[in-house]
Amino acid sequence: RGLLTTGNIGNEKVYAIKPLTFMNNSGICIREVIEYFKINVEDVIVFHDDLDVEFGKIKTKFSGSSAGHNGIASIDKFIGKDYSRVRVGIGKPKNNIEVADYVLQNFDEDEIVGIEKISKNITNSISILIEKKLDLFSSTINNQ
C-alpha cells in the first residue's frame, strides 16, 4: 500500500515508505511495514507538512498530538504516538483560501526553490536524525 525503498545510512538499515493510501489512512501502510520488518515504533520517523510552522522551516519532536493533521491521527491510531516527527512548514493559507484547497494546491516557483533547498539540507543532515538527535537536526536544518 505504498512505495518502499531500503538502504543504509551509516551503519543503520533504513526503510523509507511513501503511503499510497489516502492520507487519512496512512497509518495502515505504516503499520504493515513495521510489522513485516519488525521495526520498533520508537525507531519510526514520519515527515509531514505543518500549517503551524513557517514555510521552509523544520520542527521535530518525539510523540505528541496530531494537532488536527488527519494523516498523523491515522498513524497514531494504527501504531500509537511513540515515534519521531519531522514537521515541514508550509505556512498558513493567504487570501482566504480554504485549508483543504491550500494543502492540495501545487507549490509556486518560489516555493519550489524553497522545498528543493530544504530537501537538500535534510539529505545532508539525515545522519543526525537517524541518531535521534532531534533538536540538533532541527537547528542544523533551520540555520543552513
Sequence and secondary structure as in RCSB ss.txt:
>XXXX:A:sequence
RGLLTTGNIGNEKVYAIKPLTFMNNSGICIREVIEYFKINVEDVIVFHDDLDVEFGKIKTKFSGSSAGHNGIASI
DKFIGKDYSRVRVGIGKPKNNIEVADYVLQNFDEDEIVGIEKISKNITNSISILIEKKLDLFSSTINNQ
>XXXX:A:secstr
 EEEEEEEETTEEEEEEEE S GGGHHHHHHHHHHHHT  GGG EEEEEETTS TT EEEEES   TT HHHHHH
HHHH S SEEEEEE     TT  HHHHHHS   HHHHHHHHHHHHHHHHHHHHHHTT HHHHHHHHHT 
